[in-house]
Amino acid sequence: MSLRCLLSDELSNVAMQARKLVGTKHPLLNTARGFVYDSRNNLQMRGLVVLLMSKAAGPNTAAEACLQQDMVSGIYPSQRNLAEITELIHTAFLVHRGIVNLKEWTNSDGPLKDMQFGNKMAVLSGDFLLANACTGLAQLNNTKVVELLSSAIGDLVQGIYYENSIQGEENNMTDDIKIASWEEQAFLSHGALLAKSCRATLELAKHDAEAQALAFQYGKHMSLGHKLNSDLQPFLKDSSSDAVPFSLNSAPVILHQETIGREGWIHQIDQARPKGRQADYAKLWRAIKAGKGVSSAIDLCCYHGNKALEAIKRFPPSEARSALENIAFAVTKF
């Protein structure tokens, strides 16, 4: 994230107001804590990939004279700014995801006024980060890059809206979702920003359409592989007692549904939720683990990882390219 943004007076004021949430159960606190302490969130991963992609592609010698920029360590200043903007956009949407649905609020969640105040802080601080990102985009003076990142923001909104519309357990347990729909939604909410940022950073260096398409493919497939890896984590444990909570809309569950058919899935749901009671997720976990959904998800993750490798191998050999290859290898490692 941009240090200019973090050290601004406006964000300092936001941080002062956010301190009032200490001691409440509002999820905005967990999001803020993750920015500082939780390296597992990979908060800087997108900016890092954009910088590595910039360096792997290098300068376009045919257009270098008209760029009027000096490269530092193989990266143009505008490309560094784009990496910061990408992180700002991602962080803004992380903050917005912390908004609590007050219709589902209960007394155990804490005082209602705390939830309302936390929601206001999440909306305003997320909007502040987005506003800084949009200002930075305008300062790049490249309409194509502005168009790419603006469409990525639109994709994020669409993907998150779709995610939120299927969150209700009672409504989605027996929904007939196909893996193609999952990939489309996962790209919108998790892959579009990185894929389009990778394309945009090559546009800033005036690379041709072929190189930009390869950068886009790397960002797209690496993001989908990362999302599949994340969805698989609950099913890589040895027993259901060790498993972390899983989503019924995750890739292994959807592939499991496709394998056993809709009737078979409804039967397993009925067994795990007798007489309308709350679903026994441990029982569902064992059924999914015993099926072919997990292995199919691993195969799909490896497919996307290999597609990302195919794209990045088209660039000249360099340390930056090797680093991007290692990132693609990491998402397919189980």
C-alpha positions as a printed Julia matrix, in Angstrom:
334×3 Matrix{Float64}:
   0.0     0.0     0.0
   1.16    3.55   -0.72
   3.11    5.15    2.12
   1.9     8.55    0.9
  -1.63    7.37    1.61
  -0.8     5.7     4.93
   0.98    8.77    6.29
  -1.63   11.3     5.19
  -3.54   13.42    7.72
  -6.85   12.06    6.46
  -5.95    8.44    7.18
  -4.53    9.4    10.57
  -7.94   10.84   11.42
  -9.62    7.64   10.23
  -7.28    5.59   12.45
  -8.12    7.77   15.45
 -11.83    7.15   14.91
 -11.28    3.42   14.35
  -9.73    3.15   17.83
 -13.24    3.58   19.21
 -14.0     0.08   17.89
 -11.43   -1.55   20.18
 -13.24   -4.0    22.44
 -16.15   -4.51   20.03
 -16.73   -7.51   17.77
 -16.87   -5.56   14.51
 -14.89   -7.38   11.75
 -13.2    -4.13   10.67
 -10.83   -4.61   13.63
  -9.76   -8.03   12.35
  -9.16   -6.54    8.91
  -7.02   -3.74   10.36
  -5.11   -6.21   12.55
  -4.41   -8.35    9.5
  -2.75   -5.41    7.73
  -0.1    -5.31   10.44
   0.28   -8.81   11.88
  -1.14  -11.48    9.57
   1.28  -12.35    6.78
  -0.98  -15.19    5.64
  -3.33  -12.65    4.06
  -0.73  -11.97    1.33
  -1.73   -8.32    1.42
   1.2    -7.14   -0.71
   1.15  -10.05   -3.17
  -0.63   -8.19   -5.99
   1.71   -5.23   -5.94
   4.71   -7.57   -5.86
   3.47   -9.5    -8.9
   2.89   -6.25  -10.82
   6.46   -5.11  -10.05
   7.93   -8.49  -11.01
   5.91   -8.53  -14.23
   7.19   -5.03  -15.05
  10.78   -6.15  -14.54
  10.33   -9.47  -16.35
   8.99   -7.74  -19.46
  11.68   -5.06  -19.31
  11.71   -1.94  -21.49
  10.23   -1.86  -24.98
  13.25   -0.62  -26.93
  11.08    0.45  -29.87
   9.07    2.87  -27.7
  11.64    3.74  -25.03
  12.45    7.15  -26.51
   8.86    8.43  -26.24
   8.27    7.33  -22.63
  10.22   10.21  -21.06
  10.86    8.17  -17.91
  14.05    6.82  -16.37
  14.01    3.2   -15.24
  15.13    2.4   -11.71
  16.16   -1.24  -11.16
  14.42   -2.16  -14.41
  11.05   -0.59  -13.48
   9.53    2.72  -14.59
   8.19    5.1   -11.88
   4.7     4.87  -13.39
   4.81    1.08  -12.99
   5.72    1.44   -9.32
   2.8     3.81   -8.89
   0.52    1.29  -10.57
   1.63   -1.43   -8.12
   0.71    0.89   -5.22
  -2.65    1.66   -6.83
  -3.38   -2.05   -7.23
  -2.72   -2.6    -3.52
  -4.89    0.38   -2.58
  -7.83   -0.99   -4.57
  -7.43   -4.46   -3.06
  -7.17   -3.06    0.47
 -10.23   -0.84   -0.05
 -12.34   -3.84   -0.99
 -11.0    -5.83    1.96
 -12.2    -3.02    4.23
 -15.59   -2.87    2.5
 -16.0    -6.63    2.98
 -15.97   -5.96    6.73
 -19.39   -4.31    6.63
 -21.83   -6.19    8.89
 -25.32   -7.09    7.68
 -27.39   -5.51   10.44
 -30.41   -7.62    9.46
 -28.53  -10.62   10.85
 -27.36   -8.8    14.0
 -28.0   -10.51   17.35
 -27.32   -9.46   20.94
 -24.32  -11.8    21.06
 -22.62   -9.64   18.4
 -22.42   -6.73   20.82
 -24.24   -3.38   21.03
 -26.01   -2.35   17.83
 -24.5     1.16   17.96
 -20.99   -0.37   17.78
 -21.91   -2.31   14.65
 -23.45    0.79   13.07
 -20.39    2.91   13.85
 -18.07    0.17   12.54
 -20.04   -0.01    9.3
 -19.72    3.74    8.82
 -15.97    3.51    9.38
 -15.67    0.6     6.92
 -17.59    2.47    4.22
 -15.75    5.77    4.68
 -12.23    4.34    5.04
 -12.72    2.0     2.06
 -14.03    4.89   -0.03
 -11.06    7.02    1.05
  -8.62    4.37   -0.2
 -10.52    4.04   -3.48
 -10.49    7.81   -3.94
  -6.7     7.84   -3.49
  -6.39    5.01   -6.0
  -8.49    6.88   -8.56
  -6.43   10.04   -8.07
  -3.26    8.03   -8.64
  -4.74    6.48  -11.77
  -5.5     9.9   -13.23
  -1.92   11.01  -12.57
  -0.6     8.15  -14.75
  -1.94   10.06  -17.79
  -2.83    6.88  -19.67
  -6.48    6.45  -20.61
  -6.1     2.76  -21.46
  -4.67    2.01  -18.01
  -7.49    4.0   -16.4
 -10.0     1.99  -18.43
  -8.4    -1.33  -17.44
  -8.31   -0.59  -13.71
 -11.79    0.94  -13.76
 -13.16   -2.22  -15.34
 -11.3    -4.27  -12.69
 -13.08   -2.27   -9.96
 -16.38   -2.97  -11.71
 -15.52   -6.68  -11.86
 -14.75   -6.69   -8.12
 -18.09   -5.09   -7.32
 -19.95   -7.58   -9.51
 -18.08  -10.56   -8.06
 -18.6    -9.51   -4.44
 -22.29   -8.81   -5.1
 -22.62  -12.34   -6.47
 -20.81  -13.76   -3.44
 -23.09  -11.93   -1.03
 -26.23  -13.0    -2.89
 -25.48  -16.7    -2.26
 -24.25  -16.48    1.34
 -27.47  -17.64    3.01
 -26.98  -21.27    4.01
 -30.64  -22.26    3.72
 -30.83  -20.94    0.17
 -27.59  -22.3    -1.26
 -27.09  -25.76    0.23
 -28.89  -27.43   -2.67
 -28.18  -24.86   -5.41
 -27.02  -26.44   -8.66
 -23.8   -24.48   -9.29
 -21.38  -25.56  -12.02
 -17.6   -25.2   -11.88
 -17.69  -22.92  -14.95
 -19.88  -20.49  -13.0
 -17.51  -20.75  -10.04
 -14.51  -19.9   -12.24
 -16.32  -16.91  -13.73
 -17.26  -15.56  -10.3
 -13.78  -16.29   -8.87
 -12.16  -14.38  -11.71
 -14.39  -11.36  -11.1
 -13.83  -11.2    -7.34
 -10.24  -12.5    -7.1
  -8.52  -12.51  -10.49
  -9.62   -9.49  -12.52
  -7.65   -6.91  -10.53
  -4.33   -8.76  -10.79
  -4.83   -9.85  -14.42
  -5.72   -6.35  -15.61
  -2.97   -4.75  -13.51
  -0.41   -7.05  -15.14
  -1.72   -6.01  -18.56
  -1.75   -2.34  -17.54
   1.87   -2.32  -16.36
   2.99   -3.54  -19.79
   0.81   -0.9   -21.42
   2.68    1.73  -19.41
   5.94    0.46  -20.96
   4.3     0.45  -24.43
   4.66   -3.3   -24.99
   2.69   -4.85  -27.83
  -0.7    -6.56  -27.53
   0.84  -10.06  -27.5
   3.02   -9.33  -24.46
   0.09   -7.68  -22.7
  -2.09  -10.74  -23.36
   0.56  -13.03  -21.86
   0.76  -10.85  -18.74
  -3.03  -10.94  -18.45
  -3.08  -14.74  -18.76
  -0.44  -15.1   -16.05
  -2.38  -12.88  -13.66
  -5.67  -14.62  -14.42
  -4.49  -18.21  -14.04
  -2.25  -17.49  -11.05
  -5.19  -15.86   -9.24
  -7.53  -18.77   -9.99
  -4.87  -21.24   -8.86
  -4.41  -19.27   -5.63
  -8.17  -19.25   -5.01
  -8.4   -23.01   -5.62
  -5.5   -23.59   -3.24
  -7.31  -21.53   -0.59
 -10.58  -23.44   -1.12
  -8.76  -26.75   -0.78
  -7.13  -26.02    2.59
 -10.07  -27.24    4.75
 -10.01  -30.6     2.94
  -6.28  -31.25    3.24
  -6.52  -32.06    6.97
  -6.44  -35.65    8.2
  -9.71  -35.54   10.14
 -12.86  -33.44   10.34
 -11.94  -32.37   13.88
  -8.82  -30.68   12.46
 -10.64  -29.13    9.5
 -11.29  -25.42    9.29
 -14.79  -24.19    8.3
 -15.49  -24.47    4.59
 -17.88  -22.78    2.18
 -20.56  -24.73    0.35
 -19.68  -22.59   -2.67
 -16.0   -23.55   -2.68
 -14.52  -25.38   -5.67
 -14.09  -28.84   -4.03
 -17.75  -28.83   -2.91
 -19.01  -27.79   -6.35
 -16.87  -30.43   -8.09
 -18.14  -33.0    -5.58
 -21.72  -32.04   -6.49
 -20.95  -32.43  -10.19
 -19.42  -35.87   -9.56
 -22.3   -37.4    -7.57
 -25.11  -35.53   -9.31
 -27.77  -33.21   -7.94
 -29.91  -36.0    -6.42
 -26.92  -37.53   -4.66
 -25.94  -34.14   -3.23
 -29.45  -33.42   -1.95
 -29.44  -36.87   -0.3
 -26.15  -36.09    1.48
 -27.52  -32.71    2.6
 -30.63  -34.4     4.02
 -28.45  -36.88    5.93
 -26.33  -34.05    7.37
 -29.36  -31.92    8.25
 -32.07  -34.24    9.64
 -35.57  -32.82   10.19
 -34.58  -29.27    9.31
 -31.94  -28.93   12.01
 -28.64  -27.11   11.49
 -26.32  -28.91    9.09
 -23.6   -31.17   10.48
 -20.59  -29.82    8.6
 -18.29  -32.53    9.95
 -20.5   -35.15    8.31
 -20.55  -33.2     5.05
 -16.77  -32.8     5.26
 -16.31  -36.57    5.49
 -18.62  -37.17    2.52
 -16.81  -34.61    0.36
 -13.4   -35.89    1.46
 -14.39  -39.44    0.46
 -15.52  -38.33   -3.01
 -13.61  -37.14   -6.06
 -14.25  -33.43   -5.63
 -11.02  -32.76   -3.73
  -8.8   -34.55   -6.24
 -10.61  -32.81   -9.11
 -10.01  -29.44   -7.45
  -6.3   -30.26   -7.05
  -6.13  -31.17  -10.75
  -7.86  -27.9   -11.67
  -5.46  -25.94   -9.47
  -2.49  -27.58  -11.18
  -4.05  -26.8   -14.57
  -4.26  -23.09  -13.8
  -0.76  -23.11  -12.31
   0.61  -24.71  -15.48
  -1.23  -22.19  -17.69
   0.36  -19.37  -15.67
   3.78  -20.99  -16.16
   3.19  -21.32  -19.91
   2.47  -17.6   -20.13
   5.43  -16.39  -18.08
   7.91  -18.68  -19.88
   7.29  -16.66  -23.04
   9.2   -13.76  -21.46
  13.02  -13.53  -21.58
  14.89  -15.42  -18.81
  15.58  -13.24  -15.76
  15.46  -13.27  -11.98
  12.04  -11.59  -12.1
  10.69  -14.28  -14.41
  12.07  -16.99  -12.11
  10.35  -15.34   -9.14
   7.02  -15.32  -11.0
   7.53  -18.98  -11.9
   8.15  -19.79   -8.22
   4.92  -18.01   -7.24
   3.01  -20.13   -9.76
   4.71  -23.27   -8.43
   3.77  -22.3    -4.86
   0.01  -22.18   -5.53
   0.09  -25.76   -6.85
   2.08  -27.13   -3.92
   0.05  -29.26   -1.49
